[in-house]
Every structure is written in structure tokens, then in C-alpha cells.
Amino acid sequence: QVQLVESGGGLVQAGGSLRLSCAASGSIFSINAMGWYRQAPGNKRELVATITSGGSTNYADSVKGRFTISRDNAKNTVYLQMNGLKPEDTAVYCCNADYLVVTYWGQGTQVTVSS
């Protein structure tokens, strides 16, 4: 079983920055891919960024050049640095983690960008 806890969300003005963190805990040895997804009201959940245990990254086109995903394998923690935030980035951001054959999800953290 893996528990994921996100932190770092909040309210920020357009053009500002936030850094999200997601810490995994439980009886785990190592986690494979980790990622961030987001869901705005009335929209489907969408991929933001993913990172493998080896550090390979993948980003949604809408955040390329503005967001950076990273991870600390020793701490089983994944980060999302968000710069140049736009009102359309407003959403609940959730992290996930692939461990063995199961994908685990966190509860999410709200990010609100005001114009």
C-alpha cells in the first residue's frame, strides 16, 4: 500500500510561481513512474507531467517551458515547479505513483491563478 500526500497549492496571481510536492509513504522499496495530473471544474482529468525512476520526463504541450517535474528517489517525493502561471492552470492537482502493478493517487491540492 502506498499513501501519497500533496502540498504546496494555493492562490497566486497570473505570472506567479508555485511548487507542488508529493510524498509517498508506506511499505515501499522503490516506485516506478510518478506524475502530476490536474482537473478543472467541468473538465476531464488531464496529464500535466510524468517522470520515470530514471529521470525521463514527459509534459503536456500546455505546460512545456513553464513547468518542471523532478523527483527525489531517496525520499520518494515528486515535485512540480510551476512558473508563469496562467488562469487556465487553475485546477486540483493530483500526483500518482506506479508501484508494482498498481497506480496510486493522492487526494489533490488546489491551485488557483487569478488574472
PyMOL commands that place a pseudoatom at each C-alpha (Angstrom):
pseudoatom trace, name=CA, resn=GLN, resi=1, chain=A, elem=C, hetatm=0, pos=[0.000, 0.000, 0.000]
pseudoatom trace, name=CA, resn=VAL, resi=2, chain=A, elem=C, hetatm=0, pos=[1.243, 3.462, -0.914]
pseudoatom trace, name=CA, resn=GLN, resi=3, chain=A, elem=C, hetatm=0, pos=[-0.015, 6.735, 0.505]
pseudoatom trace, name=CA, resn=LEU, resi=4, chain=A, elem=C, hetatm=0, pos=[0.530, 9.959, -1.399]
pseudoatom trace, name=CA, resn=VAL, resi=5, chain=A, elem=C, hetatm=0, pos=[0.255, 13.388, 0.195]
pseudoatom trace, name=CA, resn=GLU, resi=6, chain=A, elem=C, hetatm=0, pos=[0.417, 16.561, -1.879]
pseudoatom trace, name=CA, resn=SER, resi=7, chain=A, elem=C, hetatm=0, pos=[1.272, 20.019, -0.621]
pseudoatom trace, name=CA, resn=GLY, resi=8, chain=A, elem=C, hetatm=0, pos=[2.137, 23.433, -1.967]
pseudoatom trace, name=CA, resn=GLY, resi=9, chain=A, elem=C, hetatm=0, pos=[-1.080, 24.521, -3.645]
pseudoatom trace, name=CA, resn=GLY, resi=10, chain=A, elem=C, hetatm=0, pos=[-2.650, 27.907, -3.129]
pseudoatom trace, name=CA, resn=LEU, resi=11, chain=A, elem=C, hetatm=0, pos=[-3.747, 31.176, -4.678]
pseudoatom trace, name=CA, resn=VAL, resi=12, chain=A, elem=C, hetatm=0, pos=[-1.348, 33.071, -6.906]
pseudoatom trace, name=CA, resn=GLN, resi=13, chain=A, elem=C, hetatm=0, pos=[-1.588, 35.900, -9.420]
pseudoatom trace, name=CA, resn=ALA, resi=14, chain=A, elem=C, hetatm=0, pos=[-1.068, 35.298, -13.101]
pseudoatom trace, name=CA, resn=GLY, resi=15, chain=A, elem=C, hetatm=0, pos=[2.625, 35.158, -13.899]
pseudoatom trace, name=CA, resn=GLY, resi=16, chain=A, elem=C, hetatm=0, pos=[3.483, 33.869, -10.458]
pseudoatom trace, name=CA, resn=SER, resi=17, chain=A, elem=C, hetatm=0, pos=[5.017, 30.582, -9.341]
pseudoatom trace, name=CA, resn=LEU, resi=18, chain=A, elem=C, hetatm=0, pos=[4.174, 27.680, -7.089]
pseudoatom trace, name=CA, resn=ARG, resi=19, chain=A, elem=C, hetatm=0, pos=[5.992, 24.481, -6.188]
pseudoatom trace, name=CA, resn=LEU, resi=20, chain=A, elem=C, hetatm=0, pos=[3.973, 21.365, -5.502]
pseudoatom trace, name=CA, resn=SER, resi=21, chain=A, elem=C, hetatm=0, pos=[5.311, 18.390, -3.575]
pseudoatom trace, name=CA, resn=CYS, resi=22, chain=A, elem=C, hetatm=0, pos=[4.017, 14.852, -3.324]
pseudoatom trace, name=CA, resn=ALA, resi=23, chain=A, elem=C, hetatm=0, pos=[5.477, 12.485, -0.758]
pseudoatom trace, name=CA, resn=ALA, resi=24, chain=A, elem=C, hetatm=0, pos=[4.904, 8.755, -0.955]
pseudoatom trace, name=CA, resn=SER, resi=25, chain=A, elem=C, hetatm=0, pos=[4.930, 6.609, 2.161]
pseudoatom trace, name=CA, resn=GLY, resi=26, chain=A, elem=C, hetatm=0, pos=[4.149, 3.056, 3.110]
pseudoatom trace, name=CA, resn=SER, resi=27, chain=A, elem=C, hetatm=0, pos=[5.803, -0.315, 2.759]
pseudoatom trace, name=CA, resn=ILE, resi=28, chain=A, elem=C, hetatm=0, pos=[7.583, 0.502, -0.464]
pseudoatom trace, name=CA, resn=PHE, resi=29, chain=A, elem=C, hetatm=0, pos=[11.006, -0.268, -1.816]
pseudoatom trace, name=CA, resn=SER, resi=30, chain=A, elem=C, hetatm=0, pos=[11.053, 1.822, -4.930]
pseudoatom trace, name=CA, resn=ILE, resi=31, chain=A, elem=C, hetatm=0, pos=[8.465, 3.489, -7.063]
pseudoatom trace, name=CA, resn=ASN, resi=32, chain=A, elem=C, hetatm=0, pos=[8.456, 3.454, -10.832]
pseudoatom trace, name=CA, resn=ALA, resi=33, chain=A, elem=C, hetatm=0, pos=[6.864, 6.369, -12.665]
pseudoatom trace, name=CA, resn=MET, resi=34, chain=A, elem=C, hetatm=0, pos=[5.368, 9.305, -10.800]
pseudoatom trace, name=CA, resn=GLY, resi=35, chain=A, elem=C, hetatm=0, pos=[3.318, 12.086, -12.248]
pseudoatom trace, name=CA, resn=TRP, resi=36, chain=A, elem=C, hetatm=0, pos=[1.050, 15.066, -11.876]
pseudoatom trace, name=CA, resn=TYR, resi=37, chain=A, elem=C, hetatm=0, pos=[-2.438, 15.382, -13.280]
pseudoatom trace, name=CA, resn=ARG, resi=38, chain=A, elem=C, hetatm=0, pos=[-4.995, 18.138, -12.954]
pseudoatom trace, name=CA, resn=GLN, resi=39, chain=A, elem=C, hetatm=0, pos=[-8.731, 18.537, -13.184]
pseudoatom trace, name=CA, resn=ALA, resi=40, chain=A, elem=C, hetatm=0, pos=[-10.581, 21.799, -13.554]
pseudoatom trace, name=CA, resn=PRO, resi=41, chain=A, elem=C, hetatm=0, pos=[-14.326, 22.079, -12.825]
pseudoatom trace, name=CA, resn=GLY, resi=42, chain=A, elem=C, hetatm=0, pos=[-16.327, 20.584, -15.681]
pseudoatom trace, name=CA, resn=ASN, resi=43, chain=A, elem=C, hetatm=0, pos=[-13.242, 19.166, -17.360]
pseudoatom trace, name=CA, resn=LYS, resi=44, chain=A, elem=C, hetatm=0, pos=[-11.716, 15.728, -17.550]
pseudoatom trace, name=CA, resn=ARG, resi=45, chain=A, elem=C, hetatm=0, pos=[-8.556, 14.935, -15.633]
pseudoatom trace, name=CA, resn=GLU, resi=46, chain=A, elem=C, hetatm=0, pos=[-5.536, 15.647, -17.810]
pseudoatom trace, name=CA, resn=LEU, resi=47, chain=A, elem=C, hetatm=0, pos=[-1.872, 14.797, -17.731]
pseudoatom trace, name=CA, resn=VAL, resi=48, chain=A, elem=C, hetatm=0, pos=[0.478, 17.568, -16.651]
pseudoatom trace, name=CA, resn=ALA, resi=49, chain=A, elem=C, hetatm=0, pos=[3.830, 15.801, -16.414]
pseudoatom trace, name=CA, resn=THR, resi=50, chain=A, elem=C, hetatm=0, pos=[5.385, 12.450, -15.618]
pseudoatom trace, name=CA, resn=ILE, resi=51, chain=A, elem=C, hetatm=0, pos=[8.834, 11.284, -14.602]
pseudoatom trace, name=CA, resn=THR, resi=52, chain=A, elem=C, hetatm=0, pos=[10.307, 7.788, -14.514]
pseudoatom trace, name=CA, resn=SER, resi=53, chain=A, elem=C, hetatm=0, pos=[12.568, 6.415, -11.818]
pseudoatom trace, name=CA, resn=GLY, resi=54, chain=A, elem=C, hetatm=0, pos=[15.456, 7.060, -14.189]
pseudoatom trace, name=CA, resn=GLY, resi=55, chain=A, elem=C, hetatm=0, pos=[14.515, 10.711, -14.630]
pseudoatom trace, name=CA, resn=SER, resi=56, chain=A, elem=C, hetatm=0, pos=[12.931, 10.698, -18.079]
pseudoatom trace, name=CA, resn=THR, resi=57, chain=A, elem=C, hetatm=0, pos=[10.195, 13.327, -18.280]
pseudoatom trace, name=CA, resn=ASN, resi=58, chain=A, elem=C, hetatm=0, pos=[7.089, 13.963, -20.321]
pseudoatom trace, name=CA, resn=TYR, resi=59, chain=A, elem=C, hetatm=0, pos=[4.979, 17.137, -20.370]
pseudoatom trace, name=CA, resn=ALA, resi=60, chain=A, elem=C, hetatm=0, pos=[1.644, 18.259, -21.686]
pseudoatom trace, name=CA, resn=ASP, resi=61, chain=A, elem=C, hetatm=0, pos=[2.083, 20.760, -24.506]
pseudoatom trace, name=CA, resn=SER, resi=62, chain=A, elem=C, hetatm=0, pos=[0.192, 23.371, -22.488]
pseudoatom trace, name=CA, resn=VAL, resi=63, chain=A, elem=C, hetatm=0, pos=[2.840, 23.453, -19.746]
pseudoatom trace, name=CA, resn=LYS, resi=64, chain=A, elem=C, hetatm=0, pos=[6.074, 22.867, -21.665]
pseudoatom trace, name=CA, resn=GLY, resi=65, chain=A, elem=C, hetatm=0, pos=[8.612, 25.547, -20.918]
pseudoatom trace, name=CA, resn=ARG, resi=66, chain=A, elem=C, hetatm=0, pos=[6.732, 26.708, -17.806]
pseudoatom trace, name=CA, resn=PHE, resi=67, chain=A, elem=C, hetatm=0, pos=[6.518, 23.645, -15.542]
pseudoatom trace, name=CA, resn=THR, resi=68, chain=A, elem=C, hetatm=0, pos=[9.321, 21.348, -14.398]
pseudoatom trace, name=CA, resn=ILE, resi=69, chain=A, elem=C, hetatm=0, pos=[8.839, 17.944, -12.809]
pseudoatom trace, name=CA, resn=SER, resi=70, chain=A, elem=C, hetatm=0, pos=[11.547, 16.407, -10.658]
pseudoatom trace, name=CA, resn=ARG, resi=71, chain=A, elem=C, hetatm=0, pos=[11.883, 13.722, -8.038]
pseudoatom trace, name=CA, resn=ASP, resi=72, chain=A, elem=C, hetatm=0, pos=[13.976, 12.655, -5.097]
pseudoatom trace, name=CA, resn=ASN, resi=73, chain=A, elem=C, hetatm=0, pos=[14.079, 8.869, -5.166]
pseudoatom trace, name=CA, resn=ALA, resi=74, chain=A, elem=C, hetatm=0, pos=[15.611, 8.632, -1.714]
pseudoatom trace, name=CA, resn=LYS, resi=75, chain=A, elem=C, hetatm=0, pos=[12.620, 10.496, -0.309]
pseudoatom trace, name=CA, resn=ASN, resi=76, chain=A, elem=C, hetatm=0, pos=[10.033, 9.002, -2.687]
pseudoatom trace, name=CA, resn=THR, resi=77, chain=A, elem=C, hetatm=0, pos=[8.935, 12.525, -3.428]
pseudoatom trace, name=CA, resn=VAL, resi=78, chain=A, elem=C, hetatm=0, pos=[7.991, 14.171, -6.698]
pseudoatom trace, name=CA, resn=TYR, resi=79, chain=A, elem=C, hetatm=0, pos=[7.903, 17.926, -7.261]
pseudoatom trace, name=CA, resn=LEU, resi=80, chain=A, elem=C, hetatm=0, pos=[6.245, 20.207, -9.775]
pseudoatom trace, name=CA, resn=GLN, resi=81, chain=A, elem=C, hetatm=0, pos=[7.735, 23.656, -10.192]
pseudoatom trace, name=CA, resn=MET, resi=82, chain=A, elem=C, hetatm=0, pos=[5.183, 25.866, -11.907]
pseudoatom trace, name=CA, resn=ASN, resi=83, chain=A, elem=C, hetatm=0, pos=[6.312, 29.192, -13.330]
pseudoatom trace, name=CA, resn=GLY, resi=84, chain=A, elem=C, hetatm=0, pos=[4.459, 31.685, -15.482]
pseudoatom trace, name=CA, resn=LEU, resi=85, chain=A, elem=C, hetatm=0, pos=[1.122, 30.518, -14.152]
pseudoatom trace, name=CA, resn=LYS, resi=86, chain=A, elem=C, hetatm=0, pos=[-1.998, 31.386, -16.124]
pseudoatom trace, name=CA, resn=PRO, resi=87, chain=A, elem=C, hetatm=0, pos=[-5.659, 31.479, -15.052]
pseudoatom trace, name=CA, resn=GLU, resi=88, chain=A, elem=C, hetatm=0, pos=[-6.255, 28.395, -17.197]
pseudoatom trace, name=CA, resn=ASP, resi=89, chain=A, elem=C, hetatm=0, pos=[-3.873, 26.470, -14.940]
pseudoatom trace, name=CA, resn=THR, resi=90, chain=A, elem=C, hetatm=0, pos=[-6.466, 26.691, -12.168]
pseudoatom trace, name=CA, resn=ALA, resi=91, chain=A, elem=C, hetatm=0, pos=[-7.370, 23.148, -11.130]
pseudoatom trace, name=CA, resn=VAL, resi=92, chain=A, elem=C, hetatm=0, pos=[-6.991, 20.477, -8.497]
pseudoatom trace, name=CA, resn=TYR, resi=93, chain=A, elem=C, hetatm=0, pos=[-3.569, 18.929, -8.988]
pseudoatom trace, name=CA, resn=CYS, resi=94, chain=A, elem=C, hetatm=0, pos=[-3.106, 15.270, -8.057]
pseudoatom trace, name=CA, resn=CYS, resi=95, chain=A, elem=C, hetatm=0, pos=[0.011, 13.170, -8.052]
pseudoatom trace, name=CA, resn=ASN, resi=96, chain=A, elem=C, hetatm=0, pos=[0.189, 9.494, -8.827]
pseudoatom trace, name=CA, resn=ALA, resi=97, chain=A, elem=C, hetatm=0, pos=[2.725, 6.755, -8.454]
pseudoatom trace, name=CA, resn=ASP, resi=98, chain=A, elem=C, hetatm=0, pos=[3.156, 3.400, -10.131]
pseudoatom trace, name=CA, resn=TYR, resi=99, chain=A, elem=C, hetatm=0, pos=[4.261, 0.768, -7.637]
pseudoatom trace, name=CA, resn=LEU, resi=100, chain=A, elem=C, hetatm=0, pos=[4.437, -2.862, -8.698]
pseudoatom trace, name=CA, resn=VAL, resi=101, chain=A, elem=C, hetatm=0, pos=[1.304, -3.223, -10.853]
pseudoatom trace, name=CA, resn=VAL, resi=102, chain=A, elem=C, hetatm=0, pos=[-0.867, -0.645, -9.099]
pseudoatom trace, name=CA, resn=THR, resi=103, chain=A, elem=C, hetatm=0, pos=[-1.281, 3.092, -9.678]
pseudoatom trace, name=CA, resn=TYR, resi=104, chain=A, elem=C, hetatm=0, pos=[-1.875, 5.082, -6.521]
pseudoatom trace, name=CA, resn=TRP, resi=105, chain=A, elem=C, hetatm=0, pos=[-3.371, 8.571, -6.325]
pseudoatom trace, name=CA, resn=GLY, resi=106, chain=A, elem=C, hetatm=0, pos=[-3.162, 11.393, -3.854]
pseudoatom trace, name=CA, resn=GLN, resi=107, chain=A, elem=C, hetatm=0, pos=[-6.108, 13.488, -2.668]
pseudoatom trace, name=CA, resn=GLY, resi=108, chain=A, elem=C, hetatm=0, pos=[-5.066, 16.545, -4.602]
pseudoatom trace, name=CA, resn=THR, resi=109, chain=A, elem=C, hetatm=0, pos=[-4.191, 20.150, -3.893]
pseudoatom trace, name=CA, resn=GLN, resi=110, chain=A, elem=C, hetatm=0, pos=[-6.000, 23.206, -5.210]
pseudoatom trace, name=CA, resn=VAL, resi=111, chain=A, elem=C, hetatm=0, pos=[-4.147, 25.669, -7.406]
pseudoatom trace, name=CA, resn=THR, resi=112, chain=A, elem=C, hetatm=0, pos=[-5.960, 28.901, -8.210]
pseudoatom trace, name=CA, resn=VAL, resi=113, chain=A, elem=C, hetatm=0, pos=[-4.480, 31.514, -10.526]
pseudoatom trace, name=CA, resn=SER, resi=114, chain=A, elem=C, hetatm=0, pos=[-6.122, 34.926, -10.534]
pseudoatom trace, name=CA, resn=SER, resi=115, chain=A, elem=C, hetatm=0, pos=[-5.977, 37.262, -13.520]
for i in range(1, 115): cmd.bond("trace and resi %d" % i, "trace and resi %d" % (i + 1))
show_as sticks, trace
zoom trace
